[in-house]
Amino acid sequence: MFTRSKYSQLFNTLKQAQQWAYKQDFKDIWYLIYDREEEKYQLVNDSRLDYLQNCWGLDMRIIETWG
């Protein structure tokens, strides 16, 4: 069962996204994704990732997994 959808702000660079992620205390698994349409990075949980992949059809790539 999915938890409530959670996600970070959008980041312009991979380094900015990674720096933000290192400061977090993740209690579940998060995915660092690259949105190819907006050319931005974002961290999302499994619920948000499922929504973006299956409902929104976002053109993205998973860069890293955090947890």
PADOMI-74982 format. One record per residue: residue number from 1; residue in three letters; x, y, z of N, C-alpha, C, CB in turn. Coordinates in steps of 0.001 Angstrom, whole numbers. Each point is the difference from the previous one (the first is absolute). Glycine has a CB too. Example, Ala and Ser with C-alpha at 12.3 -4.5 7.8 and 13.67 -1.06 7.14 Angstrom:
+-----+--------+---------+---------+---------+---------+---------+---------+---------+---------+---------+---------+---------+---------+
: num : residu :    n.c1 :    n.c2 :    n.c3 :   ca.c1 :   ca.c2 :   ca.c3 :    c.c1 :    c.c2 :    c.c3 :   cb.c1 :   cb.c2 :   cb.c3 :
+-----+--------+---------+---------+---------+---------+---------+---------+---------+---------+---------+---------+---------+---------+
:   1 :    ALA :   13190 :   -5690 :    7800 :    -890 :    1190 :       0 :     900 :    1200 :       0 :   -1892 :   -1173 :    1246 :
:   2 :    SER :    1542 :    2223 :   -1966 :     820 :    1190 :      60 :    -770 :    1090 :     730 :    1184 :    -628 :   -2145 :
+-----+--------+---------+---------+---------+---------+---------+---------+---------+---------+---------+---------+---------+---------+
//
This chain:
+-----+--------+---------+---------+---------+---------+---------+---------+---------+---------+---------+---------+---------+---------+
: num : residu :    n.c1 :    n.c2 :    n.c3 :   ca.c1 :   ca.c2 :   ca.c3 :    c.c1 :    c.c2 :    c.c3 :   cb.c1 :   cb.c2 :   cb.c3 :
+-----+--------+---------+---------+---------+---------+---------+---------+---------+---------+---------+---------+---------+---------+
:   1 :    MET :     841 :   -1183 :       0 :    -841 :    1183 :       0 :     884 :    1244 :       0 :   -1840 :   -1245 :    1219 :
:   2 :    PHE :    1459 :    2212 :   -2021 :     788 :    1226 :    -104 :    -298 :     951 :    1143 :      32 :    -261 :   -2470 :
:   3 :    THR :     987 :     982 :    2862 :    -165 :    1037 :    1006 :    -390 :    1299 :    -702 :    1695 :   -1116 :    1543 :
:   4 :    ARG :   -1948 :    2123 :    -764 :    -354 :    1295 :    -560 :    1107 :     495 :    -924 :   -1370 :     524 :    2043 :
:   5 :    SER :     979 :      48 :   -3145 :     973 :     480 :    -984 :     846 :    1121 :     588 :   -1558 :    -636 :   -1863 :
:   6 :    LYS :    2869 :     455 :    1750 :     944 :    1004 :     489 :    1047 :     242 :   -1061 :    -387 :    -685 :    2391 :
:   7 :    TYR :     850 :    1915 :   -2452 :    1023 :     347 :    -968 :     695 :    1283 :     411 :   -1296 :   -1142 :   -1808 :
:   8 :    SER :    2482 :    1333 :    1300 :     782 :    1192 :     300 :    -321 :    1100 :   -1010 :    1832 :   -1421 :    1003 :
:   9 :    GLN :   -1199 :    2540 :    -792 :     -58 :    1073 :    -994 :     766 :    -451 :   -1242 :    -176 :    1789 :    1813 :
:  10 :    LEU :      79 :   -1050 :   -2876 :     776 :    -281 :   -1212 :    1375 :     631 :     133 :   -2101 :    -100 :   -1403 :
:  11 :    PHE :    3115 :    -619 :     913 :    1370 :     499 :      41 :     531 :     139 :   -1421 :     376 :   -1078 :    2256 :
:  12 :    ASN :     453 :    2087 :   -2472 :     571 :     232 :   -1325 :    1148 :    -946 :    -326 :    -669 :    2367 :     218 :
:  13 :    THR :    1396 :   -2798 :     814 :    1164 :    -857 :    -237 :     -68 :   -1254 :     865 :    1371 :    2022 :    -582 :
:  14 :    LEU :    -666 :   -3039 :     139 :     104 :   -1244 :     757 :     668 :     262 :    1350 :     124 :   -1324 :   -2150 :
:  15 :    LYS :     896 :    2140 :    2162 :     720 :     309 :    1235 :    -915 :     645 :    1040 :    2096 :     275 :   -1335 :
:  16 :    GLN :   -2957 :     650 :     922 :    -939 :     640 :     922 :    -957 :   -1036 :     605 :     158 :    2143 :   -1332 :
:  17 :    ALA :    -655 :   -3036 :     504 :    -930 :   -1031 :     469 :     678 :    -941 :     976 :   -1243 :     151 :   -2155 :
:  18 :    GLN :    2469 :    -551 :    1855 :     734 :    -892 :     892 :     328 :     674 :    1329 :     953 :   -1148 :   -1999 :
:  19 :    GLN :    -594 :    2420 :    1960 :     302 :     727 :    1236 :   -1234 :      76 :     886 :    1753 :    1341 :   -1200 :
:  20 :    TRP :   -2917 :   -1100 :     623 :   -1244 :      34 :     760 :    -286 :   -1376 :     601 :    -886 :    1830 :   -1496 :
:  21 :    ALA :    1069 :   -2878 :     712 :    -294 :   -1366 :     453 :     905 :    -418 :    1158 :    -750 :    -569 :   -2320 :
:  22 :    TYR :    2023 :     948 :    2283 :     927 :    -363 :    1078 :    -428 :     585 :    1343 :    1839 :    -114 :   -1682 :
:  23 :    LYS :   -2584 :    1193 :    1680 :    -447 :     653 :    1230 :   -1290 :    -595 :     556 :    1095 :    2067 :    -803 :
:  24 :    GLN :   -1733 :   -2977 :      68 :   -1290 :    -564 :     399 :     176 :   -1291 :     795 :   -1042 :    1031 :   -2026 :
:  25 :    ASP :      10 :   -1346 :    2784 :     -56 :   -1267 :     733 :   -1186 :    -783 :    -568 :    1040 :    1012 :    2141 :
:  26 :    PHE :    -778 :   -1768 :   -3189 :   -1068 :    -714 :    -688 :    -443 :   -1218 :     808 :     900 :     791 :   -2209 :
:  27 :    LYS :   -2219 :    -916 :    2411 :    -554 :   -1163 :     688 :    -536 :   -1021 :    -987 :    -568 :    1447 :    1944 :
:  28 :    ASP :     457 :   -1065 :   -3183 :    -407 :    -919 :   -1059 :     917 :     220 :   -1198 :   -2421 :     -10 :     805 :
:  29 :    ILE :    2206 :    -722 :   -1849 :     877 :     106 :   -1166 :    -432 :    1167 :    -883 :     424 :   -2482 :      75 :
:  30 :    TRP :     538 :    3267 :    -488 :    -227 :    1115 :    -920 :     848 :    -213 :   -1243 :    -514 :    1581 :    1915 :
:  31 :    TYR :      65 :   -1014 :   -3013 :     679 :    -129 :   -1286 :     384 :    1377 :    -501 :   -1275 :   -2105 :    -534 :
:  32 :    LEU :    2506 :    2240 :     134 :     461 :    1237 :    -629 :    -249 :    -164 :   -1492 :    1780 :     462 :    1806 :
:  33 :    ILE :   -2670 :     363 :   -2340 :    -364 :    -112 :   -1410 :     439 :    1238 :    -770 :   -1952 :   -1446 :     619 :
:  34 :    TYR :    2116 :    1272 :   -1906 :     308 :    1112 :    -899 :   -1172 :     130 :    -959 :    2534 :    -356 :     183 :
:  35 :    ASP :   -3200 :    1500 :    -133 :   -1126 :     309 :    -888 :     580 :     523 :   -1308 :   -1569 :     529 :    1958 :
:  36 :    ARG :    1489 :   -1323 :   -3001 :     602 :     373 :   -1289 :    -736 :    1150 :    -679 :     759 :   -2351 :    -248 :
:  37 :    GLU :   -2046 :    2520 :     533 :    -764 :    1075 :    -629 :     359 :    1364 :     590 :   -1857 :   -1622 :    -433 :
:  38 :    GLU :    1955 :    1689 :    1763 :     328 :    1269 :     655 :    1491 :     152 :     263 :   -2247 :     -33 :    1038 :
:  39 :    GLU :    2996 :   -1049 :   -1248 :    1437 :     -18 :     260 :     304 :     381 :    1449 :     420 :     570 :   -2405 :
:  40 :    LYS :   -1131 :   -1225 :    3329 :     147 :     240 :    1437 :     123 :   -1330 :     729 :   -1323 :    2143 :    -175 :
:  41 :    TYR :    1860 :   -2086 :    1387 :     141 :   -1164 :     878 :    -972 :     132 :    1154 :    2429 :    -273 :    -632 :
:  42 :    GLN :   -2894 :    -878 :    1140 :    -917 :       4 :    1135 :      84 :   -1339 :     719 :   -1538 :    1624 :   -1178 :
:  43 :    LEU :    1351 :   -1602 :    2489 :     -94 :   -1234 :     777 :   -1467 :    -273 :     290 :    2291 :     368 :    1035 :
:  44 :    VAL :   -2706 :   -1609 :   -1249 :   -1399 :    -392 :     188 :     -63 :   -1341 :     724 :    -679 :    1261 :   -2089 :
:  45 :    ASN :    -441 :   -1500 :    2813 :    -171 :   -1305 :     626 :    -690 :    -949 :    -980 :    -124 :    1070 :    2296 :
:  46 :    ASP :    -120 :   -2312 :   -1873 :    -543 :    -997 :    -915 :   -1396 :     338 :    -509 :    1365 :   -1671 :    1183 :
:  47 :    SER :   -2173 :    2296 :    -354 :   -1345 :     383 :    -422 :      45 :    1051 :   -1106 :    -844 :    -523 :    2299 :
:  48 :    ARG :    1676 :    1518 :   -2103 :     139 :    1064 :   -1009 :     624 :    -549 :   -1289 :     239 :    1712 :    1844 :
:  49 :    LEU :     732 :   -2606 :   -1711 :     629 :    -604 :   -1168 :   -1025 :    -788 :    -817 :    2186 :    -127 :    1246 :
:  50 :    ASP :   -3021 :    -649 :    -575 :   -1048 :    -760 :    -679 :    -952 :     937 :    -746 :     171 :   -1797 :    1758 :
:  51 :    TYR :    -564 :    2881 :   -1105 :    -888 :     976 :    -627 :     645 :     613 :   -1248 :   -1011 :     491 :    2251 :
:  52 :    LEU :    2260 :     -78 :   -2132 :     683 :     633 :   -1134 :     180 :    -962 :   -1165 :    1175 :    1498 :    1600 :
:  53 :    GLN :    -887 :   -2767 :   -1296 :     225 :    -985 :   -1052 :   -1293 :    -451 :    -662 :    2017 :    -745 :    1223 :
:  54 :    ASN :   -3048 :     483 :    -423 :   -1204 :    -646 :    -526 :   -1169 :     926 :    -280 :     729 :   -1955 :    1223 :
:  55 :    CYS :    -814 :    3060 :    -528 :   -1136 :     913 :    -195 :     372 :    1227 :    -817 :    -924 :    -789 :    2159 :
:  56 :    TRP :    2120 :    1270 :   -1946 :     430 :    1230 :    -656 :     778 :    -286 :   -1272 :      66 :    1116 :    2215 :
:  57 :    GLY :     609 :   -2258 :   -2276 :     797 :    -343 :   -1172 :    1220 :     880 :    -162 :   -2060 :    -793 :   -1069 :
:  58 :    LEU :    2666 :    1170 :    2171 :    1145 :     895 :     -17 :    1204 :    -663 :    -656 :    -856 :    1104 :    2071 :
:  59 :    ASP :    1527 :    -366 :   -2934 :    1231 :    -470 :    -632 :    1133 :     263 :     980 :    -875 :     448 :   -2368 :
:  60 :    MET :    1291 :   -1494 :    3092 :     982 :     179 :    1059 :     956 :   -1175 :      51 :   -1645 :    1351 :    1294 :
:  61 :    ARG :    2674 :   -1160 :    -503 :    1001 :   -1049 :     218 :     304 :     -49 :    1492 :    1007 :     311 :   -2333 :
:  62 :    ILE :    -956 :   -1509 :    2912 :     379 :    -156 :    1404 :    1529 :      15 :      67 :   -2122 :   -1349 :     552 :
:  63 :    ILE :    2648 :    2281 :     244 :    1444 :     182 :     128 :     556 :    -827 :    1162 :    -221 :    2314 :    -961 :
:  64 :    GLU :    -412 :   -2181 :    2147 :     467 :    -668 :    1203 :   -1189 :    -389 :     872 :    2162 :    1291 :     -92 :
:  65 :    THR :   -1915 :   -2200 :    1009 :   -1001 :    -389 :     995 :     555 :     341 :    1375 :    -915 :   -1871 :   -1480 :
:  66 :    TRP :      76 :    2487 :    2317 :     399 :     402 :    1345 :    -917 :    -677 :    1000 :     873 :    2223 :    -833 :
:  67 :    GLY :    -328 :   -2574 :    1989 :    -859 :    -572 :    1022 :     745 :    -408 :    1222 :   -1471 :    -752 :   -1754 :
+-----+--------+---------+---------+---------+---------+---------+---------+---------+---------+---------+---------+---------+---------+
//
